[in-house]
Amino acid sequence: MRFEDLQVWKRSARLCSEVYQSFSQSRDFGFKDQITRSALSIASNIAEGYERDGDKDRVKFFSYAKGSCAELRTQIYIGIEIGYIEKSSGQRWAEETREISRMLYGLMNRFRE
């Protein structure tokens, strides 16, 4: 199996694409950079972790991805509050980060066994 076959990777890559597209015209480069980097970090760390040889390393990178989910969710909440993100889109993205976190937790447990 390849990391590209993982549903959690597919969902995180799709979420990242949505965030990037949503902020493509943003002139607030600081916020844009921060939110797109945290979104990109989720899928990237899943891929990197899955390609690692040892289970301990895999779990570490999946944990990084899980942390990036929390970081992205925080930025989504702030983006909603300051009017950068439409509330309905933000709520959908926040729920997706929660679901991705749950999926990562399950994946981490699989490699801990």
N, CA, C and O of each residue as an XYZ file, in Angstrom:
452
protein
N       0.843     -1.189      0.000
C       0.000      0.000      0.000
C       0.883      1.246      0.000
O       1.949      1.269      0.615
N       0.425      2.266     -0.692
C       1.157      3.533     -0.762
C       0.416      4.581      0.068
O      -0.777      4.438      0.337
N       1.122      5.626      0.467
C       0.450      6.672      1.256
C      -0.685      7.301      0.453
O      -1.672      7.765      1.024
N      -0.542      7.315     -0.869
C      -1.586      7.890     -1.731
C      -2.898      7.108     -1.656
O      -3.950      7.614     -2.046
N      -2.834      5.879     -1.155
C      -4.026      5.040     -1.016
C      -4.760      5.276      0.306
O      -5.900      4.841      0.467
N      -4.123      5.949      1.237
C      -4.732      6.189      2.556
C      -5.840      7.238      2.451
O      -5.635      8.317      1.896
N      -7.000      6.913      2.986
C      -8.108      7.871      2.982
C      -7.758      9.139      3.761
O      -8.146     10.240      3.369
N      -7.031      8.983      4.852
C      -6.665     10.149      5.661
C      -5.752     11.086      4.873
O      -5.855     12.306      5.004
N      -4.872     10.533      4.066
C      -4.011     11.379      3.237
C      -4.841     12.067      2.152
O      -4.676     13.262      1.908
N      -5.724     11.322      1.507
C      -6.574     11.900      0.453
C      -7.414     13.053      1.000
O      -7.516     14.107      0.372
N      -8.010     12.849      2.168
C      -8.857     13.893      2.756
C      -8.040     15.111      3.164
O      -8.476     16.247      2.977
N      -6.853     14.874      3.722
C      -6.034     16.016      4.138
C      -5.497     16.774      2.924
O      -5.390     18.000      2.967
N      -5.162     16.075      1.854
C      -4.704     16.744      0.631
C      -5.835     17.555      0.006
O      -5.604     18.657     -0.493
N      -7.046     17.024      0.030
C      -8.208     17.738     -0.502
C      -8.486     18.998      0.330
O      -8.758     20.066     -0.219
N      -8.414     18.863      1.651
C      -8.618     20.017      2.527
C      -7.563     21.080      2.259
O      -7.878     22.268      2.190
N      -6.328     20.663      2.109
C      -5.240     21.590      1.817
C      -5.526     22.345      0.521
O      -5.340     23.560      0.458
N      -5.969     21.645     -0.493
C      -6.292     22.282     -1.775
C      -7.388     23.332     -1.611
O      -7.311     24.416     -2.189
N      -8.400     23.004     -0.825
C      -9.490     23.957     -0.587
C      -8.983     25.210      0.120
O      -9.354     26.328     -0.239
N      -8.139     25.017      1.120
C      -7.592     26.163      1.858
C      -6.747     27.026      0.915
O      -6.881     28.250      0.896
N      -5.887     26.387      0.143
C      -5.049     27.130     -0.810
C      -5.905     27.917     -1.794
O      -5.639     29.093     -2.041
N      -6.920     27.289     -2.354
C      -7.780     27.971     -3.322
C      -8.520     29.135     -2.679
O      -8.675     30.195     -3.285
N      -8.973     28.929     -1.451
C      -9.714     29.976     -0.759
C      -8.858     31.209     -0.493
O      -9.365     32.331     -0.506
N      -7.567     31.008     -0.254
C      -6.682     32.122      0.083
C      -5.796     32.574     -1.072
O      -4.865     33.355     -0.876
N      -6.084     32.090     -2.264
C      -5.220     32.412     -3.407
C      -5.158     33.913     -3.701
O      -4.142     34.405     -4.192
N      -6.224     34.631     -3.407
C      -6.260     36.069     -3.685
C      -6.040     36.934     -2.445
O      -6.097     38.162     -2.522
N      -5.788     36.291     -1.302
C      -5.623     37.041     -0.055
C      -4.380     37.926     -0.111
O      -3.326     37.523     -0.603
N      -4.537     39.144      0.409
C      -3.404     40.070      0.458
C      -2.769     40.102      1.852
O      -1.748     40.756      2.065
N      -3.389     39.386      2.798
C      -2.798     39.269      4.129
C      -1.817     38.103      4.086
O      -2.162     36.966      4.408
N      -0.595     38.411      3.682
C       0.385     37.368      3.421
C       0.788     36.608      4.677
O       1.121     35.426      4.597
N       0.767     37.254      5.822
C       1.117     36.571      7.066
C       0.110     35.483      7.408
O       0.487     34.343      7.679
N      -1.168     35.836      7.395
C      -2.210     34.860      7.711
C      -2.272     33.783      6.632
O      -2.380     32.593      6.928
N      -2.202     34.218      5.387
C      -2.251     33.283      4.258
C      -1.120     32.262      4.366
O      -1.348     31.065      4.190
N       0.082     32.719      4.651
C       1.226     31.826      4.771
C       1.027     30.830      5.908
O       1.289     29.637      5.754
N       0.566     31.323      7.037
C       0.420     30.471      8.218
C      -0.645     29.397      8.010
O      -0.413     28.229      8.322
N      -1.797     29.777      7.492
C      -2.889     28.809      7.351
C      -2.602     27.797      6.242
O      -2.946     26.622      6.369
N      -1.976     28.249      5.161
C      -1.668     27.301      4.088
C      -0.531     26.354      4.497
O      -0.526     25.186      4.110
N       0.415     26.853      5.266
C       1.513     25.985      5.719
C       1.004     24.919      6.683
O       1.441     23.770      6.606
N       0.100     25.268      7.581
C      -0.408     24.253      8.508
C      -1.257     23.227      7.762
O      -1.208     22.038      8.078
N      -2.030     23.672      6.778
C      -2.826     22.731      5.980
C      -1.912     21.793      5.192
O      -2.154     20.587      5.138
N      -0.878     22.338      4.590
C       0.065     21.546      3.812
C       0.826     20.556      4.686
O       1.164     19.459      4.243
N       1.088     20.944      5.909
C       1.850     20.111      6.832
C       1.126     18.807      7.175
O       1.775     17.795      7.438
N      -0.193     18.818      7.177
C      -0.944     17.616      7.547
C      -0.650     16.491      6.548
O      -0.149     15.431      6.924
N      -0.965     16.732      5.283
C      -0.755     15.699      4.262
C       0.725     15.353      4.119
O       1.075     14.190      3.922
N       1.586     16.350      4.215
C       3.023     16.103      4.058
C       3.567     15.196      5.158
O       4.356     14.292      4.884
N       3.150     15.434      6.394
C       3.630     14.593      7.490
C       3.053     13.188      7.437
O       3.717     12.234      7.841
N       1.825     13.045      6.946
C       1.265     11.705      6.762
C       2.110     10.942      5.743
O       2.474      9.788      5.970
N       2.416     11.587      4.631
C       3.224     10.946      3.587
C       4.603     10.589      4.110
O       5.081      9.473      3.910
N       5.244     11.543      4.783
C       6.584     11.293      5.287
C       6.590     10.171      6.313
O       7.464      9.304      6.291
N       5.620     10.190      7.204
C       5.547      9.142      8.215
C       5.297      7.773      7.622
O       5.899      6.788      8.049
N       4.426      7.705      6.653
C       4.101      6.419      6.055
C       5.294      5.814      5.324
O       5.423      4.593      5.242
N       6.152      6.657      4.802
C       7.326      6.181      4.071
C       8.497      5.823      4.988
O       9.493      5.272      4.519
N       8.397      6.122      6.272
C       9.461      5.788      7.220
C       9.521      4.277      7.425
O       8.526      3.571      7.263
N      10.712      3.801      7.784
C      10.900      2.360      7.952
C      10.414      1.844      9.298
O       9.863      0.745      9.371
N      10.604      2.604     10.351
C      10.243      2.121     11.681
C       8.895      2.644     12.142
O       8.505      3.768     11.828
N       8.194      1.811     12.888
C       6.877      2.203     13.393
C       6.950      3.403     14.327
O       6.050      4.243     14.333
N       8.018      3.488     15.117
C       8.170      4.615     16.047
C       8.240      5.936     15.264
O       7.612      6.923     15.646
N       9.005      5.945     14.172
C       9.093      7.133     13.317
C       7.744      7.442     12.661
O       7.334      8.600     12.587
N       7.063      6.402     12.191
C       5.751      6.613     11.571
C       4.814      7.327     12.542
O       4.190      8.333     12.205
N       4.733      6.785     13.746
C       3.834      7.358     14.754
C       4.211      8.803     15.056
O       3.336      9.647     15.246
N       5.514      9.093     15.101
C       5.967     10.458     15.390
C       5.446     11.429     14.318
O       4.938     12.501     14.645
N       5.572     11.053     13.053
C       5.122     11.939     11.982
C       3.596     12.030     11.911
O       3.057     13.085     11.576
N       2.901     10.941     12.220
C       1.440     11.013     12.278
C       1.010     11.940     13.416
O       0.002     12.639     13.315
N       1.789     11.935     14.495
C       1.529     12.839     15.609
C       1.744     14.300     15.193
O       0.976     15.178     15.585
N       2.780     14.553     14.406
C       2.996     15.903     13.871
C       1.804     16.336     13.024
O       1.339     17.471     13.122
N       1.317     15.423     12.194
C       0.163     15.735     11.345
C      -1.064     16.047     12.199
O      -1.835     16.955     11.887
N      -1.235     15.290     13.271
C      -2.356     15.517     14.185
C      -2.236     16.898     14.839
O      -3.229     17.610     14.989
N      -1.021     17.262     15.222
C      -0.793     18.595     15.782
C      -1.087     19.686     14.769
O      -1.627     20.734     15.122
N      -0.738     19.448     13.517
C      -1.033     20.428     12.464
C      -2.527     20.571     12.241
O      -2.997     21.644     11.862
N      -3.281     19.501     12.472
C      -4.752     19.598     12.401
C      -5.270     20.594     13.438
O      -6.136     21.418     13.144
N      -4.733     20.508     14.643
C      -5.146     21.433     15.700
C      -4.722     22.858     15.366
O      -5.466     23.808     15.612
N      -3.526     23.004     14.805
C      -3.051     24.328     14.405
C      -3.961     24.918     13.323
O      -4.364     26.078     13.404
N      -4.276     24.114     12.323
C      -5.154     24.587     11.250
C      -6.528     24.934     11.792
O      -7.099     25.957     11.414
N      -7.071     24.095     12.676
C      -8.393     24.359     13.238
C      -8.402     25.688     13.998
O      -9.368     26.445     13.908
N      -7.341     25.974     14.738
C      -7.221     27.247     15.447
C      -7.248     28.412     14.471
O      -7.944     29.401     14.699
N      -6.499     28.300     13.392
C      -6.451     29.364     12.387
C      -7.792     29.521     11.678
O      -8.174     30.629     11.302
N      -8.505     28.413     11.495
C      -9.845     28.488     10.905
C     -10.768     29.300     11.810
O     -11.476     30.193     11.345
N     -10.754     28.984     13.103
C     -11.604     29.722     14.044
C     -11.287     31.216     14.016
O     -12.192     32.051     13.999
N     -10.015     31.541     14.011
C      -9.607     32.946     13.967
C     -10.025     33.563     12.636
O     -10.518     34.690     12.600
N      -9.829     32.825     11.544
C     -10.226     33.310     10.221
C     -11.706     33.613     10.135
O     -12.107     34.577      9.483
N     -12.521     32.805     10.781
C     -13.965     33.063     10.820
C     -14.232     34.357     11.588
O     -14.993     35.214     11.141
N     -13.593     34.482     12.749
C     -13.809     35.654     13.610
C     -13.407     36.966     12.939
O     -14.060     37.990     13.139
N     -12.353     36.941     12.155
C     -11.895     38.187     11.535
C     -12.469     38.393     10.129
O     -12.123     39.352      9.439
N     -13.340     37.487      9.725
C     -14.037     37.655      8.453
C     -13.283     37.189      7.223
O     -13.664     37.523      6.102
N     -12.219     36.423      7.414
C     -11.459     35.904      6.272
C     -12.057     34.616      5.722
O     -11.857     34.278      4.555
N     -12.793     33.899      6.570
C     -13.370     32.621      6.182
C     -14.873     32.666      6.434
O     -15.323     33.028      7.520
N     -15.631     32.298      5.423
C     -17.087     32.221      5.567
C     -17.409     31.172      6.636
O     -16.800     30.103      6.667
N     -18.361     31.484      7.502
C     -18.649     30.638      8.646
C     -18.983     29.197      8.250
O     -18.469     28.260      8.860
N     -19.823     29.010      7.252
C     -20.209     27.644      6.867
C     -19.013     26.849      6.342
O     -18.871     25.667      6.655
N     -18.156     27.486      5.549
C     -16.945     26.813      5.060
C     -16.015     26.503      6.215
O     -15.469     25.403      6.301
N     -15.834     27.457      7.094
C     -14.955     27.266      8.241
C     -15.419     26.140      9.144
O     -14.608     25.347      9.623
N     -16.716     26.070      9.376
C     -17.239     24.994     10.220
C     -17.016     23.635      9.558
O     -16.687     22.659     10.232
N     -17.193     23.577      8.250
C     -16.967     22.329      7.517
C     -15.488     21.938      7.580
O     -15.158     20.771      7.794
N     -14.599     22.923      7.391
C     -13.165     22.643      7.481
C     -12.771     22.200      8.885
O     -11.986     21.266      9.048
N     -13.311     22.866      9.890
C     -12.983     22.504     11.278
C     -13.430     21.072     11.570
O     -12.702     20.310     12.205
N     -14.614     20.711     11.112
C     -15.093     19.337     11.311
C     -14.187     18.344     10.577
O     -13.914     17.257     11.087
N     -13.732     18.711      9.400
C     -12.840     17.837      8.647
C     -11.511     17.649      9.397
O     -10.962     16.547      9.399
N     -10.995     18.694     10.024
C      -9.758     18.528     10.804
C      -9.984     17.613     12.001
O      -9.098     16.841     12.367
N     -11.163     17.692     12.611
C     -11.466     16.795     13.730
C     -11.524     15.344     13.250
O     -11.008     14.445     13.914
N     -12.150     15.120     12.100
C     -12.254     13.767     11.555
C     -10.874     13.230     11.141
O     -10.557     12.067     11.390
N     -10.075     14.068     10.521
C      -8.711     13.666     10.143
C      -7.911     13.317     11.399
O      -7.161     12.341     11.399
N      -8.062     14.099     12.460
C      -7.371     13.808     13.728
C      -7.782     12.444     14.270
O      -6.940     11.680     14.740
N      -9.073     12.140     14.207
C      -9.541     10.831     14.671
C      -8.938      9.704     13.825
O      -8.518      8.674     14.352
N      -8.905      9.918     12.517
C      -8.330      8.915     11.625
C      -6.840      8.716     11.921
O      -6.343      7.590     11.918
N      -6.142      9.812     12.173
C      -4.718      9.725     12.505
C      -4.494      8.984     13.816
O      -3.553      8.201     13.944
N      -5.360      9.233     14.781
C      -5.257      8.539     16.066
C      -5.373      7.027     15.853
O      -4.610      6.253     16.430
N      -6.327      6.619     15.023
C      -6.482      5.200     14.711
C      -5.259      4.638     13.996
O      -4.823      3.523     14.283
N      -4.715      5.401     13.075
C      -3.529      4.971     12.341
C      -2.325      4.850     13.273
O      -1.532      3.914     13.165
N      -2.202      5.799     14.178
C      -1.111      5.754     15.149
C      -1.219      4.494     16.022
O      -0.222      3.823     16.287
N      -2.421      4.191     16.452
C      -2.614      2.987     17.288
C      -2.289      1.714     16.522
O      -1.769      0.757     17.096
N      -2.591      1.699     15.240
C      -2.289      0.535     14.406
C      -0.780      0.259     14.369
O      -0.346     -0.893     14.406
N       0.002      1.330     14.296
C       1.453      1.154     14.232
C       2.099      1.020     15.598
O       3.275      0.669     15.694
N       1.355      1.293     16.650
C       1.890      1.119     18.002
C       1.796     -0.345     18.430
O       2.540     -0.781     19.308
N       0.897     -1.097     17.823
C       0.669     -2.495     18.239
C       1.800     -3.407     17.854
O       1.750     -4.604     18.135
